């Protein structure tokens, strides 16, 4: 451990989780005003000394206001670096632009890499995030990245609220099989896969189920719930295939556009997300959407990082 101690600051993306993280750590949130000038430029004013402190900036680079959130993070990092912070760690509960991680068509940008470059160039020394869309995004950064997992919290929720029934974990696409299989192994249940073909982003043309869900409770596990059109179609496919109940679990509740309406009108019993992204008032009012608090995990990761302890224990922790 070096530096004078921990200081935690927040941007405007998700004040709720930042406050909880600070409370778990037993430290007050750092004084910082993040707003806008009259011409729309982002304004950041740090209200206390950060010289030689171990600084952690909690700021998701996701919706709402994705680009504003990115700029706030970059400017806060720059301000801390110029204020002689000993170390600057960007705590990003949800890393935006993660789905733009490859050149999948002619003249396409790899925006995830661009955002990673900006964070490193601004002066961050380390990144702590959760459930990146693809694990190899860690390689976009030229600094250490700790990619935490919401899986232990999801597994605990399932054990506490959906216990004693014949269950099957379902991956909504081929890319999420590894994530879904890990949950299935911990619950000691079977795995099914939905193969989907897309017309374009957020629009699915067809779905094919691989596996038996007849008479079982389906647990659909994914990293992100965006417009939830695909999730609704998946629920319908599972219901038609004989599933008795369908629950969905997503690490990041993006819930953009008609997401809440899609969830309300779907065959889903419940959609469980974490508080990595601040939910809209509409989403908070939905009885089908439940939020799991993952602030304790980030707080423990921050504590261990500050003390120079390994955080690998957080990757496979059992929360029973």
N, C-alpha and C positions, 0 to 999 in steps of 0.2 A: 504494500500500500504506500502510495506517495501522494503528494499534494496535501492541502490543508483539510480536505473533507469533501463530502458530496454536496452538490447543489443541483436541484432539479428545476428546470424551466419548461414552460409549455407555450405552444402556439395556439391558434384558434381552432385547429381541426377537431380536437376531441378533449375538451377541458375535463370531462367527467373522469376518464381513465387516468389523466395526469394527476388529478387531485387524489384519487385512490392510491396511486403508486406512491406519492409523497407521504400519504398517511401511513401506509404499510412500512415505509422506510423510517418513519418518525422524524421527518424533516419538513420544514415549511416550503411551499413552492417559492422559487426565486421571483423577485420583483422584475417584471418585464411587461412593457406595453407594446402590443402588436396591433397595428391598425393601418389606416390608409391616409395618404395625403389627398387633398381635394382633386388632384389630377389622376388619382387611381393608383399611384405608386405605393408599394408596401413600406410602412414605417415601423421600425423596431427601436425601442429604447430600453436598455438594460438599466434597472434601477438600483443595482448594488454591485459591489466589487466581486469579480470572479478570478482575480489574480491568484494563480497557483492552486485553484480549486479543481476538483474532478467534476466536470460539468456534464449533465445528461439532459438533452433536449427531447422532450416527448412531443412528437408531431407526426401524425399519419399523413402520407402524401396521396391520400385517396379522396373520394367524394365526402361531403359536398365541397365544391370549389377546389377541385384538384390542383389546378395551376397556381392559385393563390396559396394553397398549402405548401406546395413545393417551394415557391419563392420565399415564403415566411421561414421555412426551415433553412434555406440557403443563407438568407440574410442574418438569421440568428446565429448560425455557425460562424459566419464571417465576423459578426460583432464579438462573439466570445473569443475567437482567435486573436482579434486585435486588442482585446481586453486582457490578454496574457493568461487565459485559462491553462491549467496544467495539461489537461486532456479533455477532448470534446467527443462525447458519444451521442450519436443520433439514434434515439429510440423511436423506431418507426413501426407501430403496431400493424399497420397495413401498408405495404409498399406499392404505391400507384405506378401505373405504366408497366406492371410486371407481365401483362399478357402480350405486350409488344416486345417479345424477347428473341425474335428471330426474323430473318428475311424470308417470309413465306410467299412472296410474290415479287415481280419485277419492281424495282425502284421503291421498295418498302423500307422505311427507317427501322432501326432497332432502338426504339425510344427508351426502353428499360436501361440499356447500356448508357445512353446519353444522360439520363437522370443520375445514374450511379457516378458517372464522371463528374457531374456538377457537384454532387455531395462531397466527393473526395477533393475536388479543386477548391471548394469553399473552405475546407480546413478540418473536416471531420477526421478523427483518429480511429473511430470504430463505429460499427453499426450493430444494433440489436433489433431484430425484427421477428415476425412470426409467419409461418406457413407461406413462404414465397410460392408463387404460382408454379415455378420450376426451381428445384434446388440449385441447378447450375447457375442461376442468377447471382449467387454468391461470388462467382468468378468474374462478374462484371466490375466488382470493386477491387481496388488495389490496396485495400485495408482489411483488417479482420472483420468478419461478419458472423454473428451468432444468430442462426435461424431457429427460433424456438417453435414448439408444436403445441397446438391446442388439443391434441388427441387425448392426453390424460384427463382433461376436463370434460371432454365429450364422452369418454368411456365411463367416467364417474356418473355423469348425468343419466346415461342409459341404464346403468346398474341400479340407480336410485329410483328412477321414474318409469322404466319400461322393463321391469324384471319379471321372471317367472312365466314368460311366454316364448313360444317357438319363434326364434328370430332368424333373419338372414340380412347380412350387410350387402348393400348394393352400391357398386361404383357407377356413376352416371355416364362415364365414358372410359375408353381404354386408357387414357392418360392418367386417370385417378385410381387405377387398380392397386398400385403399391400402397397408397394411403388407405384405401378401403380394406385391403387384406390385413394390414397391420391392426386395424380396429377389430376385424373379424377374429384374428388370432387371439387378441386379448380377451374377447368375449367368448371365445371358443364356439363360434357359430360358422355357418357356411357363407360362401361368397357368391354373389351373382353380378353380372355385368350387363349394362345397357350399351349397345353399340349405336351411335348416332351419326347421321350424315347431315352436314350443314349446307344450307343454300348460301348463307353469308353470316356474318357476325350476329349473334343473338337470335338467329332464325334457323330452326332445325327442319330438315325435310322428312326424315324417317328415323324410326327407332326400332331396334331388335333386341329382345331380351335373351341373354345367355344364362341359363340356370333355372332352378325350380323355386318358385315363391308361393305355390299353392298352399293356402291355409296358414301362411306365416305372416309375422309382423316384419315389414321391410324397413330397414334403416339406411337411407340414402346418405352417403358421406361424400362431401366435396370441399374444396378449399374456398369457394366463393359462390355467393348467391347474388346474381346481378338483377336482370329483369325478371328472372324466375319463370320465363316462358318455357324454357327447356325442362326445368324442374317440374312444372305443372304437367307437361306432356309425359315425363317419366313416371309421375304418380299415376296418371291415367293408364299408362301401359302396364304398370304393376298391378293396378286394381283389376284391369281386364284379364290379367294372367292369374288371378285368384288370390292376391294378397288380402289379408283381413284388415290390416292397418298399415299406414305409411307415414313414417317420420323422416324429416330431412335435417341434416346437420351440416353447417358451413362455418368455417373458421372466420370468414369475413362477410358480414351482411351488407353488401353494397346497396342492394335494394333500390335500384334506379328505375326511372320511368314508371311503367305500370306494375312493378313488382308486387306491391301490397295487394292490389286488385287480383293479380294472378294467383297469389297465395290463398286469398280468401275464397276464390272460386274453384280452387283445385281439390283433389281428393286427399290432400295432406291433412293429417291430424294436427301436425305442429311443425314449425320450422325453428330450429334452435341455432342461434348464432352467438358469437362472442361480442364483447363491447370494444373490439379493435377499431370499429368505425362508429361514430355517433349516429344514432338512428333518427329519422325524421319523426315529427309528431304523429304522422299517419301510421308509421310502422309501430311506434310505441303504443298506439291505441288498438292495434290488432291483437285479438285474443289468440291467434294462431302463431304469433311470433314470440319466442322466449329468448332471453339474453343470459349468457353465462359470463361471469366476471373473471377475466384472466389477468387483472391487475396484480394479484399476488405473485404470479409467475414472473412478470416483468420486474416487479420490485425485488424479488429474490435474485434475478439475473443481474440487476444493477448492483445489489449488495455484494454479490460474489465477484463481479467485475472489479469493483472498487477495492475489494480486499485481496485481489489476486488469486481467488479460488476458482477451481474448475466449475463450469456450469453444465457439464455433460450429464450430471445427475438429473437435470430438469428435462432432458430429452425423453427419458423413459421412466419418469416417476410414476408411482402407483398412489393414487389419491383416495384409495378405499378407506 
